[in-house]
């Protein structure tokens, strides 16, 4: 059984709001892209908190609020591939 990330594959929009100010969050890419061995970015551990979901399997994305500029880790539930 294989799973895919609906956000990575453009199958679903990001529907999350900032827990601080309520603005819609923007997807900045997969967390692992920020923490890879040749990453020019800072550690993914620098983000304020994790916005979790109900299902443990999935993909973690870095999301940022365009209003207050806070960044979070957002867990996207994986979909079962047909």
Secondary structure, DSSP 8 states (H G I E B T S, - for coil): --EEETTTTTSS----B-TTT--BEEEEEEHHHHSSTT-SS--GGGSS-EE--S-SSEEEEEEEETTT--EEEEEEEEEE--
